[in-house]
Structure formats: C-alpha cells, structure tokens
Amino acid sequence: MGGANSLVGVEALAAELAGPRPPRLLDVRWPVPWPAGQVTAGPGPADPAAYRAAHLPDAVFVDLDADLAAPPGDGSRGRHPLPDAAAFTSAMRRLGVGSGPVVAYDDGPGFAAARAWWCLRYFGHRDVRVLDGGIAAWRAAGRPTESGEPPLPPPGDFTADPGHLPMLDARGAAAHARLGLLLDARVAERYRGESSADPVRGHVPGAVSAPTFDSVDVDGRWHPPTFLRTRFAILGAEDEEVGVYCGSGVTAAHAALAMTVAGLPTPAVYVGSWSEWIADPARPVAIGSARG
C-alpha cells in the first residue's frame, strides 16, 4: 500500500473502527522534540504513562525501543538497530497484529508511528497506515479516548518476512551520497554540526539536508501529496536513486513515508544512520551546509 493510502484521517478511521473489520491500533508514543525548533533534547524514551492517561479505544501500546528495535549493543549498528524477523514476529503477535489492517499513531507529527509503518512494511505487512495528526488530531475532532491499561488482545498471526522495502548499510549510504541522492532527515542544525544527540557532530559527506519536520505542518499534520512531491523534486528526488538517514533510523522512516505519500518510490532507509556511521572512526564526517 503506497501513496496517500499510507495515511488515514480521523473521520475515516472512526468509520473503520465502527465497521466489521476494524484495524489494529498501535499507540507508538515516543516523544520527539516538537516543534522543530526544540533540538537540544534527544527523543524518547517510550511514554507508557501518556498511553495509560488516554489512548484511542482498543489501541495497544508499542514500546519503540523494545518492539521496533533490537538492543543497541556496542553502537556498531546504531542506537535503534532493526530487530530480526523472529523478534519482530514475536512482538507483533503479542500486540495482536495479524494480516488485517493496522493503523499506527503517536502524539501527532508521526515520527514514531512512521517507524512502525516502515518496520511492518519492510517485514511484509501489506495494510498499514499512519493516523494523520495522531492522537492530537483525534482529540481535536472530539473523538473519544480510553484510559488505563487494558489487557493485551488475543495473539496475532503475523509472520515477519524481511526485505519488502529497500534498506542501506553504511557502504550503501556512502554510495548513494556519491552516485545518487542521500537525504539527511535530521534538523538542519544537526546536519551542519551545530548540535547533536550523538558524540560526533556533522553529516555523511555528500548528503543533502532535508529535515523531515518540513513534511508536516505546525499541528503535526502531513502536508498534501502535491506539496510533498514539489518539496522532494526541489531536492532532486525525482531524478536520482534516493537513500535517507537520520540520527538512529526513526525520523528516516518518517522521510520514507513522506516520499511514499508524495507518490514517489519509497527510498532506501539507512537504519543504522548517523549513530552507526560514527561508530567507525575511519568513516569521514562533513561539517557545514555544503553537500560535498
């Protein structure tokens, strides 16, 4: 499922939840500094307290660090490595995910929800979407929420089958930066090396700054597909083979979703991203606003 069909609005979701085949709802709240100007604090950890206070009816809580990532280990695979197929299968089945529709949401901008979308798509799920505007949009529309921590749903039968979306390692990211287009989805300050959530500042040489915050408005709702397509066309994404990275593979998934919503091919995600790139001191680092 691609294009604008990777998003769902509040009213459409409410109608589906009242229908005969309601989607499994995944609450993936994992705080990201928002709005975009707040770049001094790092993202996460997952926010189960916010889930217990209020969540969409029958939604299950997803811990991004535990359910959508493998343990980081020594840093050589970055802060949020991709889980292996067995671990992801186990997590999704525990959360009640099967082959039926899935909708992920977060506080609004979609950064954490996009990681769930990307992981499920990468592992072969064919019907997963992100709620446009997240729980903030749901509440603004006057839709009901629940509180507390309900029991988990019956186990699902989803089986992870890796490889359904393109993915990069460090070597592939370097090749995209030289021969194609490698987008850096972090805020511009981190791209330029003025701040960082990691011990080394800067960007992959040859990468282009493309803050994924710019794909949503101030309320955390996605810009229209035509807006997004124009944005990525200006960056050269219509003419090149595209890869994308961020700090640890979370907002890179958001950028991948943005390109998909724009009607462009889903780019290859460098899941290890900057946190993996800098784990090898032999890899070069660029500072400043120039691409080279």
N, C-alpha and C positions, 0 to 999 in steps of 0.2 A: 504494500500500500504506500503510495507516494504522493507528492504534491500537497495541495491544501488538505487532502484527506488524512494527512498525518496530524491534523489539528481537529478539535471538536469544540464548538461553542457551548455556553452554559445551557441555553434553551434546548439545543439538540441533544445534549447529554441528559438533561432532565427527562426528555421524552423517551430516550432509550432506557433509562432506569425504570420507567413505568411500563415498559414493554415486555414482551415474552422472553427476550434474550438479553437481559441487562449485562453490560460489560463488568468485568472485574476491575474494581477501582484500587489503584495503588497510590498511597499517600507517601510521597518521597520528599518530605520537607527536610531540607539540609541547607541551613542559612548561608546565603551568599551576600556579601556586602552590596547593599542596594539603597538608594540609586547608584548609578555608575560612578559618581564622584567619590564614593567611600571606598578607597582602595588600600587603606592602611591595615585593615583587619583581614585575616585569612578566612576562607569559607569553612562551613561545617562546625562541629560535628552534627550528626543527625539530631532531630528535635522531637523526641517522643512526647515531651511534655505538651508541645503545641498540638500534637495529634490527640492526646487524651483530652485536652481542653475543648477541641472542636474539630471535627472532620466530616467529610461527606458521608452520607448514610452508607453503611456496609463497606466502607473503604478499609483496607488493611495497611498497616504501617510498614514501610520499607526502610531499612537502615542502609543508606547508600554505601557506607564503609564496609558493612558486613555482607550485604546481599548483592551488591552491584560491583564489588571489587574484591580482589584477592588481598591477603595480607601484604603490606609493602616490603617486608624483609629488609635487605640491606640498602635499598634505594636504587638498585641497578635496574629495576623495572618501573620506577617512578612511585609516586605516592598513592596512586589508585590503579594497580595492575588489573588487567582483565581477569575475571575468575575463569577457572577451567570449566569445561562443559558439565562435568559431574557435579561440581559445587553449585553452578548456576541452576542446573536442573533441580537439585535438592531445595534450593532457596525458593524458586518459583513454585514448585509443587507445594511447599509448606504454606505459601501465601495464596494458594488456591488457583493458580494460573493453569489454564488448560489451553486448548486450541481456540476457544471462543474469544470474543473481543476483550481488549484490555485498554483502559484509559489511565494514564499516569498524570498526577498533578503535584504542584508544590505551592509555595506562597504566592506565586504569580508569574515571575519572569520566565519560568520554565527551564532553568539551568539544570536542576537536579532531575526534574521529570524527563528532560531530554536524554540524560544518561540512561534512564530506564528504557526509554524508547529505543535508543541506539543498541543497548545490550540485547534487548528482546529481538530486535530486527536482525542483529548480527547472528544471533543463535537460532534464527529461523522462524520466529513468530510472524505471522502474516497479517495480523489485525491488531495493531497497537497504535494508539494516538495519545496526544498530549492535550490537556484541557487548556484552552486559550485563556490566559489570565489567572489560572489556578484557583485556589480557594478564595482569593480576594475577589475575583470576578463573580464566583458563586455566591458569596455573601452579599456583594453589591446588588445582585439581582434579587435579593430577598429569599433565596433558596435555603431550605432547612439544613442544619448540621446536627451531628450527634456528638456526645461527649462520652468519656470513659474509655475503657479498653475492652472491646467485645472479644469473645473467643475467636480464634482463627477459623476460617471457613473450612469445609471439607478439602482434603488434599487434592490438588490438581494433577493433571496427567501430562503436563508439558515436558518435552524432552529436547534438551538443547542440542542443536546441530550447527556447529560453528562454520563461519565463512560466508554468510549471506550478505554481508556488506564489506567493502574494501577496508583494509587496515594496513597501517605502516609500522615498521620498526624504525630505529634510528637511521639505518642506512637508507631506507626508502624515503624518510623525511629529507635527508640531505640531497638525495637525487631529485626530489620534487623541487627543492629550493633552487637547484642548479638548472634543471631542464624543463620544469613545468611551473607550477604555482603552489607555494606553500603559504597558507594563511595562518597568522598568529592571532588567535581569538581572544587573547588577554586584553585588558585595558591598555591604552597607549603608553601610559606611564611605565608599565612593566615591560612592554616591548622595547622602549627606549632605554631601559635600565635605570630609571629613576627610583623605582621601588620594586620589591619582590617578596613573594611568600616563600622563596627558596634561598639557599645560601649564596647563590651566584646570580647576578643580575645580567640582563641583556636578552638577546634573541638568537635563533638559529640563523647564521649568515645566509642571506638571500631570501629570507621570509619576508612577507608583506604584512604590515599591521592591518588587522580587520577586526576591531573589537566587537564581540558578539552582542554586547549590550546594545549596539546600534540597530539590532534586528527587532527590538521591542520598544514600545513607547514608554512614557513615564509611569503609566499604570501597570506595566508588565504585560501588556497585550501585544501580540505579534503584529508587525506591520503587514499590509496586504501583500500578496504574492507579486504584484506588479512593482511595488516599491522595492521588495527584496531582490527581484531579478535585476532591476536597474542598479541597485547597490553592488551586486556581485559582478555585473557587467563592467562597471567602472573599475573594479579591482582586477579585471581580466579573467574572471572565472568562466566566461562563456567560450574562451579561446584556448584554454590550457587544461592539461590534466591536473586536477586540484587535490591537494592534501591539506589537512588542517591540524593544528595542535594548540594547546593552551598550557596551563601550569601542570595539570595532572590528569587530563583526559576527561574532565567533566564538562567545562564550557566548550571544549572542542566538539562534543556531541551536540551541543546547542547550535553551534555553527553549522554542523552537518544537517541538522533538522531544518535550519533556516534555508539552506540551499535546496533541500528537498521540497520545502513549502514553496520556494520560488519556481519550482518546475525544472530545476537543473538536476543533473546526476548527483546522487549523494557522494560527497567527496570521501577520500580515504582518510581515516582518522588515525593519527599517531597517538595511540592510547597512553604510552609512557610519557609523552610530551616533555615539557621543559625539565620537570623533576627527574626524568630518566636521562635526558640529554646531558645534563651537567654532572651526572654520576660518573662519567668517564672524563677525566681532566684532559684527555687528548682531543676531545671534540672542540671545535672552535666556537667562539662566542663573539657576537657583534653587539656594539653599543650605539645608541643614537637612532635617528629616524630614517637613515638611508637603508635601502633594501640590501645593498651589497655587503 
